[in-house]
């Protein structure tokens, strides 16, 4: 299974000053009509050529503004094994991620840029600069949101204003940065550990969050 996941895994490009990289990628194979297990969407294939979609739920311990970060890439695989389409998450929504001329497709891998610090995906890095707060979010507003979790996550670690403030100070003091705007391709190190079934990642996330909170409390002097 890992061979298939790696074959279609997107090529991710990060800003040279990016402080956070993926720590786990949960993969799910979905058919026409299936509901994503980790994103609010149901799939409706618009081509009879498509066999299935591989959903890559990419997890970071941090976004530059909060603890917990989950972004997505969807690769539509044709019945002949070629890539038919691709989409990726962008600030709670998703965008088409295969350029019309397919110039960002290398064989079976789509090249995607990750917004510095925020990790939204786009085949064109220029799109990030159109986002309000593109620069302030990684510097002045680092840590602004504290600990965030989606409503559907039913294994929610306990949070509070005190916890959010500790997360904010940790991110602001330790990780704020100004993007370099030079992007480098990410190397999937130890893919046997990085790529896991989505359910495994789902069960691991609360453990990772509690571990990071313990680290933050030590940083705060507790």
C-alpha positions as CSV (number, residue, x, y, z in Angstrom):
1,X,0.0,0.0,0.0
2,X,2.8,2.4,0.8
3,X,4.1,2.1,-2.7
4,X,0.8,3.4,-4.2
5,X,0.7,6.2,-1.6
6,X,4.2,7.3,-2.5
7,X,3.6,6.9,-6.2
8,X,0.8,9.6,-6.1
9,X,2.0,11.6,-3.1
10,X,2.2,15.3,-4.1
11,X,5.5,17.1,-4.4
12,X,5.4,19.8,-1.7
13,X,7.4,23.0,-1.8
14,X,8.0,25.0,1.3
15,X,9.4,28.5,1.9
16,X,13.1,28.3,2.8
17,X,12.3,29.8,6.3
18,X,9.3,27.6,7.0
19,X,9.6,26.5,10.6
20,X,7.1,23.5,10.4
21,X,7.0,20.4,8.3
22,X,4.5,17.5,8.1
23,X,4.9,15.0,10.9
24,X,2.3,12.5,9.6
25,X,0.2,11.9,6.5
26,X,-3.0,10.0,6.8
27,X,-4.2,8.3,3.6
28,X,-7.6,7.2,2.6
29,X,-8.8,5.7,-0.7
30,X,-12.3,6.9,-1.7
31,X,-14.8,6.0,-4.4
32,X,-17.5,8.1,-6.1
33,X,-20.1,9.1,-3.6
34,X,-17.9,8.5,-0.5
35,X,-17.6,11.1,2.3
36,X,-14.2,12.3,3.4
37,X,-13.4,11.1,6.9
38,X,-11.6,14.3,7.8
39,X,-12.9,17.1,5.6
40,X,-16.5,18.4,5.1
41,X,-17.0,17.1,1.5
42,X,-18.5,14.2,-0.4
43,X,-17.0,13.1,-3.7
44,X,-18.9,13.2,-7.0
45,X,-16.6,12.2,-9.9
46,X,-17.3,14.2,-13.1
47,X,-15.5,11.7,-15.4
48,X,-16.2,8.1,-16.0
49,X,-12.4,7.6,-16.4
50,X,-11.7,8.2,-12.7
51,X,-11.4,5.0,-10.6
52,X,-10.8,6.4,-7.1
53,X,-9.3,9.4,-5.2
54,X,-6.4,9.3,-2.8
55,X,-7.0,11.6,0.1
56,X,-3.8,12.8,1.8
57,X,-4.6,14.3,5.2
58,X,-1.3,16.1,6.0
59,X,-0.7,16.8,9.7
60,X,1.6,19.3,11.3
61,X,1.9,19.9,15.0
62,X,1.7,23.6,14.3
63,X,0.5,26.3,12.0
64,X,2.4,29.5,12.7
65,X,-0.8,30.8,14.4
66,X,-2.0,27.7,16.3
67,X,-1.4,24.3,17.7
68,X,-2.9,21.6,15.4
69,X,-2.8,21.8,11.7
70,X,-4.4,19.5,9.1
71,X,-4.4,20.2,5.4
72,X,-5.5,18.0,2.5
73,X,-4.5,17.0,-1.0
74,X,-6.8,14.9,-3.2
75,X,-5.4,13.0,-6.2
76,X,-7.9,11.6,-8.7
77,X,-6.6,8.4,-10.2
78,X,-7.9,7.2,-13.6
79,X,-8.6,3.6,-14.4
80,X,-5.4,3.4,-16.4
81,X,-3.4,4.6,-13.4
82,X,-2.8,8.1,-14.7
83,X,-3.7,11.3,-12.7
84,X,-7.0,12.7,-13.9
85,X,-7.3,15.6,-11.5
86,X,-6.1,17.1,-8.2
87,X,-7.4,19.4,-5.5
88,X,-6.0,20.7,-2.3
89,X,-7.2,22.6,0.8
90,X,-7.0,26.3,1.0
91,X,-8.1,28.0,4.3
92,X,-11.0,25.7,5.0
93,X,-12.0,25.4,1.3
94,X,-10.3,23.6,-1.6
95,X,-9.0,24.6,-5.0
96,X,-8.2,22.8,-8.2
97,X,-4.5,21.9,-8.0
98,X,-3.7,20.6,-11.4
99,X,-3.0,23.4,-13.8
100,X,-4.9,23.4,-17.1
101,X,-1.8,22.6,-19.0
102,X,-0.8,20.0,-16.4
103,X,2.6,21.6,-16.3
104,X,2.8,21.0,-12.5
105,X,2.4,17.2,-12.9
106,X,5.6,15.1,-12.8
107,X,4.5,11.6,-13.9
108,X,2.0,10.8,-11.1
109,X,3.0,13.5,-8.7
110,X,1.5,17.0,-8.5
111,X,3.8,19.9,-7.5
112,X,2.2,22.2,-4.9
113,X,3.4,25.2,-3.0
114,X,2.6,25.5,0.7
115,X,1.8,29.0,2.1
116,X,4.6,30.0,4.5
117,X,3.6,29.2,8.0
118,X,-0.1,28.6,7.1
119,X,0.3,25.6,4.8
120,X,-2.6,26.2,2.4
121,X,-1.8,24.7,-0.9
122,X,-1.6,26.2,-4.4
123,X,0.0,25.3,-7.8
124,X,0.9,29.0,-8.0
125,X,2.8,30.6,-5.1
126,X,1.7,34.1,-6.3
127,X,-1.8,33.3,-4.9
128,X,-0.5,33.5,-1.3
129,X,0.4,37.1,-1.7
130,X,-3.2,37.9,-2.4
131,X,-4.3,36.7,1.1
132,X,-4.9,39.5,3.6
133,X,-2.3,39.3,6.4
134,X,0.1,37.2,4.2
135,X,3.1,38.8,6.1
136,X,1.7,39.8,9.4
137,X,0.3,36.3,10.1
138,X,3.9,34.8,10.3
139,X,5.3,37.7,12.4
140,X,3.2,40.1,14.3
141,X,0.2,37.7,14.6
142,X,2.2,34.5,15.2
143,X,0.4,32.3,17.7
144,X,-2.8,34.4,17.5
145,X,-5.3,31.5,17.6
146,X,-3.8,29.3,20.4
147,X,-5.1,25.7,20.3
148,X,-7.7,25.0,17.5
149,X,-9.5,21.9,16.7
150,X,-12.4,21.2,14.2
151,X,-15.8,20.6,15.5
152,X,-15.9,17.0,14.1
153,X,-12.9,16.0,16.1
154,X,-14.4,14.0,19.0
155,X,-11.2,13.4,20.9
156,X,-10.7,17.0,21.9
157,X,-7.9,17.8,24.4
158,X,-9.1,20.3,27.0
159,X,-8.2,23.9,26.3
160,X,-8.7,27.2,28.0
161,X,-7.8,30.8,27.7
162,X,-4.7,30.1,29.8
163,X,-3.7,27.3,27.4
164,X,-4.3,29.5,24.4
165,X,-2.2,32.3,25.8
166,X,0.7,29.9,26.5
167,X,0.5,28.5,22.9
168,X,0.4,32.1,21.6
169,X,3.5,33.2,23.5
170,X,5.4,30.0,22.6
171,X,4.8,30.4,18.8
172,X,5.4,34.2,18.9
173,X,8.6,34.0,20.8
174,X,10.1,30.8,19.2
175,X,8.9,30.7,15.6
176,X,7.7,34.0,14.1
177,X,9.4,34.7,10.8
178,X,9.3,36.7,7.6
179,X,8.9,34.5,4.5
180,X,11.9,34.2,2.2
181,X,9.7,33.6,-0.8
182,X,12.2,31.1,-2.1
183,X,10.6,27.6,-2.2
184,X,12.4,24.3,-1.9
185,X,11.0,20.8,-2.5
186,X,10.3,18.8,0.7
187,X,11.9,15.4,1.0
188,X,9.6,12.7,2.4
189,X,12.0,11.2,5.0
190,X,11.2,7.8,6.4
191,X,8.0,7.4,4.4
192,X,7.2,4.1,6.2
193,X,6.6,6.2,9.3
194,X,5.3,9.3,7.7
195,X,2.4,7.7,5.7
196,X,-0.2,5.9,7.7
197,X,-3.9,5.0,7.3
198,X,-6.1,8.0,8.3
199,X,-7.6,6.2,11.3
200,X,-4.1,5.7,12.8
201,X,-3.4,9.4,12.4
202,X,-6.8,10.3,13.9
203,X,-6.0,8.3,17.0
204,X,-2.5,9.8,17.2
205,X,-3.5,13.5,17.0
206,X,-4.7,13.9,20.6
207,X,-1.5,12.2,21.9
208,X,0.7,14.6,19.8
209,X,-1.3,17.6,21.1
210,X,-0.9,16.6,24.7
211,X,2.8,16.1,24.2
212,X,3.2,19.5,22.6
213,X,1.2,21.1,25.4
214,X,3.5,19.5,28.0
215,X,6.4,21.0,26.1
216,X,4.8,24.4,26.0
217,X,4.1,24.3,29.8
218,X,7.8,23.6,30.4
219,X,8.6,26.6,28.1
220,X,6.2,28.7,30.3
221,X,8.1,27.7,33.4
222,X,5.4,25.4,34.9
